[in-house]
Amino acid sequence: MTKYSVKPMSNIAQVGLDKLDDTACILDESTASPDGILVRSTKLSKEDISDDLKAISRAGAGVNNIPVDVCTEMGVVVFNTPGANANAVKELVLAGLMLSSRNVFDSIDFVKNLSSMQEMAELEPYLESNKKQFKGSELAGSTLGVVGLGAIGSKVARMGVALDMNVVGYDPALSVEAAWRLPSQVLPANSIEELFRESDYVSVHIPALPSTEGIINVSLFQEAKNLSLLNFARHEVVNTSDVLSCLGEGSLRNFITDFPTPELIKRANSHGDVILLPHIGASTAQAEENCAVMAVNQITEFLQTGNIKNSVNFPDVHLKRTTDFRISITNRNVPAMIGQIATALGDLNLNIAEMTNVSKGDIAYNLIDIENAVDDDSISRLKEIENVINVRLIS
């Protein structure tokens, strides 16, 4: 069986690395040309993408620290771990909702400054006479808008229902699988503008893509009235300048986010309407372990079988193995490639037992089980086909 080197480029939880045991994948921290890379938050560059690299698995949801376009051009599969940290983020959103509605921080600071009162007879009436300034609002009965209903957003929506909130969701790319995760009480908004008009709280859970950069902006805030905005997705999806200009103007009541910026820190220090956390959405022991296990399982499955699940740049593929010889071929998604590949296999006297071909964007991926032995010369010949990016023998 072929052995594959896997290099951790970040601190990956040991419970995940232990999953490499009893596989064809070997942990190698020193290699300069790994077959696979495991990464969390370390930023990778083009120079990290060697010719031997076959896959990168990100122990987390976002992949903005990985040069995905470069990887795609070189036929390198990039995995992420959607849902592995969903519960951790959901719980932090709950904390954000409570912090935004109940004046928790101001209440804590108020009590901290009462250390000079040594007698309960003095302290108790003082607390009673001053607590009304910290009066907040209950979440029950208010409306929670959830933008993005994937693994995290669907959990947030379900949580809102459990809190007796009215929940409205918006996700134009909602999958059937995600839809099944939603309770029937979650009402669909016809547009993101409608969601902002109807909501008292909006929690954002969409990926950072060129199409979503700054999508949460003043045009939506103008639809809102006294809104609490929560961003535990990505910094890039919210226009920070627009947030700062709308706070205190009637549309935005406060802003709670896991992504501080210098401008937001300045506002938080001068006003009480910005609450900042240091990107701790997935910072729980459970989430780190879940992400590590999922990342390792996905990269080992791919290296050993060619099957793909949860890739951001390649399609999902699963082909049950039927022979001892399997070939994976990545090609540009242009016409007539399947015919060229099948013809080349025939010319090489290689008989196809099973084959699947799927595409995603500009990439097409083929898994082919061959009935007879495949040698290195055959692999080299297949690589010569125009528009083929890479060919791998999986045996």
N, C-alpha and C positions, 0 to 999 in steps of 0.2 A: 504494500500500500504506500502511495506517495505521502511524504511528510511535508507539512506546511509550517513555515515560521510565522508566528504572530507577535508583533511588537506593541507593548503598551506605551503610548505617548503621553499618558496622564496617569494619575493615581486611580487605578481601577480597583474596586472592592474585591478583597481576596475571595469571597464566596463566588464571584464571577470567574476569576482566574482559575479557581479549582475545577470549573466545568471543562477546562481544556484537558484535564486528566482523562485517560482512556479514549482519546480521540486521536486523529492523525495530525493534530495541530500542536506545535511545540512553542512554549513561551520563550522568546529570545529578545532580551532587552538591548542587546548590543549590535544586532545586525543592521547594516545600512540598506539592505534590500529585502525587506520582509515580504511575505505573501499577503499578510493582512496586518492592519493597524487597528488598535483599540484606542479610543480617545474620548475624553470628556470635554473640558473647556480649553485645552491647549489649542492654540491657533496653528493650523497647518498651512504651509506654503507650497507653491508649485514644486519647489526643490524636494519636498518630502514624497512626491509622487514618482517613485522609481519605475523603471520599465518592468520590474518583476512584480510590482504591487498589483494585487487582484481585487482587494476589497478593503474598505474602511468601515468600521462599525462605531458609531457614536453612542456612548452611554448617556442618552438624553434625547430630547425631542428636536431642538434646533440644530441646524447644520451650518450656521453662518460663520463658523470657525474652520470650515472645510472648503477648499476651492472646488466646488461641485462641478463647475463648467469644465475645468481642466480634467477632472476625473472622468467625466462623461466622454470627452474627446479621446481619452486614452483607454476607454473601456473598463475603468475601475468602478466597481459597484459601491455605492455609499448607502449604508444602512443607518437608520435611527431607531429609537425605542419608544414609539408613541404609546402612551398609556401607562408606562412603567412608573412614572412619577405623578400620575394624574391625581391620586388621592392626596399626596403631599401638597400639591398646588391648590386643590379644592379646599383643604383645611385652612390654608393661608388666606384664601379668598374669604372664608368665613370670618377669620380674624379681622380682615380688612373691612368687611361689612359692619362688624361690631365697633371697630375703632371709628368708623365714619359716622355712626349713628348715635353713640352714647357718650361722647366727650370723655372718653376713658383717660387720655393722657392729661388733659387739664385737671381732671379729678385727682389723679395721682399726684401731680405737682402741687395741687392745693393742699393735700394732706401732708405731704413732705415738709411743707413750710410751717407746720403747726407744732414743731418739736418743742417750742417754748412752753406749751401748755402741759403742765404736769399733773393736773387733777381732772378726773372724769367729769366732775361737777362743772368745770369750766369748758371742757372740750365738747361734751355732748350737746349742749344747747347751741354752741357756736356752729357745729356741723349742721344741726337741724335748720338753723336760720340762714345758712349759706348754700345748702345743697341745691336749691332751686335754680341757681345759675348754671348748673351742669345738666339740666333736664334735656333728655334726648328723645329719640323716636324709636318705637318698636319696629322691628323688621316685618312682623306678621301684618298682613293686610296691605303692605306696600308692593310695588311692582319692580321686579328684577328683570332687566333685559340682558340676555346673554348673546354676545356676538361671536359666532363660531361654536359649533356643537359637535366637535370631535370628542376624543377620549376625555379631555379635561372639561370642556364646555358642557358636555352632557352630564358629567358628575356635578358640576356647579348648578345646572338647571334642576337636577333631581334634589340637590340639597336645598335649593330655594323652595321647592314644593314642600319638602319636609319641614321647613321653617314657616309654613303657612303663608308664604309670599305668592303673589300672582307672578307667574313666570312667562316671559315672552322671549322667543328665540329667533335668531336670524342666521342662516347659513346657506348661501346659494349653492354651495358645493356639498350639501348634506348627502352622505352615502346611505344606502339602505341599511347597512350594518349599524351606523350611528343612529339612524331613525328608530331602530328597534330598541336602542338603549334609553330612549326618552320616555318619561311617563306621559300619559295622555293629557295631563293637566297643563303641559307646556304648550302654549299657543304660538303658532307661527306668525311672525310679522311679515307683511307683504314687502316691506323694504326696510333698509337700515334706518332711514329717516323716520319711518313710522315707529320703529323700536325706540328711538331716542325721544320721540314725542310722548310716548306712553309710559316711560320708565322713571322710577325714582332713583334707581341704581342701575348702572350698566357695567358689566364685567366683560372684558375683552379677552378672547381666546382664539386668535388667528395667527398664522405663521408670518414671519417676516419675509416677504417676497417683493420683487420690484412692483408688482401690482397692488400690494397692500401698504407700501411705505407711505406714512402720513395719512392713511385713509380715515383715521379718527381725527377730525379737524373741526374748524370753526363752522363749516357748513352744517355739521351735525349738532354742534353745541347750540346753534341758533334755533334748532328745533326743540331743545330741551328747556326745562324750567326747574331750577334749584336741584340739579342732578349731582349725584355722587358717582364719579367715574373711577373704576378700578382697572388697572392694567397689570396683569400678571402673565402676559404673553411675551411680547418683545418690545423693546424701547422704540424700534423703528416704526411701529404701526401707529403710534400716537404723535401728533404734531405738538411738541412741547411748547413752542411759541404761542400756538393758538390756545392751549390750556391756560398759560399764564395770562393771556390777554382777556380771557373770559371768566376767570375766577373773580368772584366778588361783583360780577356784573349782572347776576340774576339767573344766568343759564347754568353755570357750574357752582355747586356748593363746596365741593372739595374734590381732591384728586389723591388716590392712594395707589402707589406703584412700587414695583420691585426693582425699578431701574432708575436710580438717581442720576441727575446731571448737575453740573455746577449751578445752573440757573434755578433748578428746582430746589436745591439745597438752600440757596439764598432766600427763596420764597418761604421755605419751611421754617427758616430761622426768624423771619420777619412777620409771618402770619400763621394762623392756626389751621389753614385750609389745605395744606399739603402734608401727606404722611409718606415717608420714604423708608424702604427696607433695602438691605444690601444684596439683592438678588438671591434670596434664600428660599425661593419657591420649591425647589427640589432638594433642599438641604436637610434631609432626614436620613437616618441610617437605613431605614426601610427602602426609601426611594433610590438611594445610591446602590444598594444591593440589588434591587429589582432591575434597575437599568443595566448594571454590570452583567447580571445573569442573562438578560435578554440580548444584550450586545454580543456576548460570547457565543450564545446558542445560535444566533443568526449567522455570524461569520464562519463558525465551524460547519454549520449545515451547508453553506454556500461552497466553502473550499472543498468539502468532502463529496458533495453531490451535485453542485451546480444549481440547486434550487434557491430561489430568492423570495424573501418575504420582508416587507417593510423597508424597501429601498426608496430613496427619494429621487433617483435618476434612472432606475431600471424598472421594468414591469415585474409584478409578482409572477413567479413561475414555480410549478411543482409537477414533476414527472417521476412517477414511481419507477425505480430502477428495474430493468428487465434483463440486462446483460452485464458482462464484466467490463465492457468497454463503452465509455461515454465520452462524447465530445461536446463542448460548449463553444459556440461561435457567436461573437458580437459583431454586428455590422451596422453600417449606416442604413437608416430606414428609407431605402429607395426601391423602386420597382424591380422585379425579376430576380431578386436575390435568392429566394427559396429555390427557384429553378436552377440557378447557377450552382448553388451549394449541392443540391441533389445530383446534378450532372457530374460535378467534380468527385463526389463520393462514388458514383458509379464507375467513373474512369479509373478510380483507385481500387476498384473491386471490393469496396466496403458496402456491406448490405445493411440497410436501415431496418432495425427492429421496431423502434418507436421514435417519434419525433414531435416536438412542439415548437412553435414559433410565435412569439408575442412581441409587441412593440410599445414604446412609450416615447412620445416626442420624436426626436431625430434618431433614436436608437432602436434596433431590433435585436432580439436575443433568441438563440436557438439552442435547445438541448436535444441531443441525438444519441440514442442507444444503438450501438453497432454490434452485429452478430459475430463478426470475425475480428481477429487481432488488428490493432491499429499501431503502426510504427511511427517513429519520429519524422521520417521522410514524408509520410502522408499528412502529418500536421503542418509541416513546412509548405507543402503544396497547397493546402487549404488557405494558409495565410496569404498566398499570392493572389487570391481572388480579389478583384477590384471592389473597394468599399467594405472589405472585411477589416475590422479593427483589431480583433485578437481571436485566437483559437487556443483552446485548452483541452488536453487529454486528461480525463478524470478516471483513474483506474485504481 
